Amino acid sequence: MLASLSPERRRLLAAGLLLVGVLVLVAPRLVHRGAARAAAPPLRVAQRPVARAAPRLVVDVAGAVRRPGLYRLPAGARVDDALSAAGGPTAKADVVAVNRAAPLADGEQVVVPVRGAAAAAGATGGAAGGSGAPVDLNSASVEQLDALPGIGPATAAKIVAYRQQHGAFRSLAELDAVSGIGPAKLAQLHGLVVPP
């Protein structure tokens, strides 16, 4: 039968058979690719996260620092960060009397005393005696707290431990949560410590 076909028809028949052979080999791959594309999840465009302003603290740095004033610091800042923002302590500053590792709270005042002022206050009968400056509950050392009326070394250590565990005091009333401090001691401390 092939012999009866003209050479041109033979070429067409051969080309047709070749085309069918190619389709038989290639068609399953094309179908598989189409199915894979259909099954693939749609491409999602990543969106940039909305930038939110980091919470900021406003603290008042006073006393023996180069540039006393109000400073905005990031949340989680420490007293040492506030001192650095204020230009650092002066040559007369008593930095040993300040707990530079204490965490800051919004609205807190950090007071850096002048060297010898704490000793003079102790000689005149404690923190409330002669200096007139209230003791900062959020930065005072155990020794400074011990000098307050009704607070001994054990209670002073409890105040510092409570502050380190729970963060800065926002009011005098929060001292009631410290074991060993009740309403009578809170009344004694009124006006002698900050925050009030």
Secondary structure as GFF3:
##gff-version 3
##sequence-region A 1 196
A	DSSP	three_ten_helix	2	4	.	.	.	ID=ss1
A	DSSP	alpha_helix	7	39	.	.	.	ID=ss2
A	DSSP	beta_strand	56	63	.	.	.	ID=ss3
A	DSSP	beta_strand	69	74	.	.	.	ID=ss4
A	DSSP	alpha_helix	79	85	.	.	.	ID=ss5
A	DSSP	three_ten_helix	95	97	.	.	.	ID=ss6
A	DSSP	beta_strand	109	112	.	.	.	ID=ss7
A	DSSP	alpha_helix	117	123	.	.	.	ID=ss8
A	DSSP	beta_strand	135	136	.	.	.	ID=ss9
A	DSSP	alpha_helix	142	146	.	.	.	ID=ss10
A	DSSP	alpha_helix	153	166	.	.	.	ID=ss11
A	DSSP	three_ten_helix	172	177	.	.	.	ID=ss12
A	DSSP	alpha_helix	183	189	.	.	.	ID=ss13
A	DSSP	beta_strand	193	194	.	.	.	ID=ss14
###
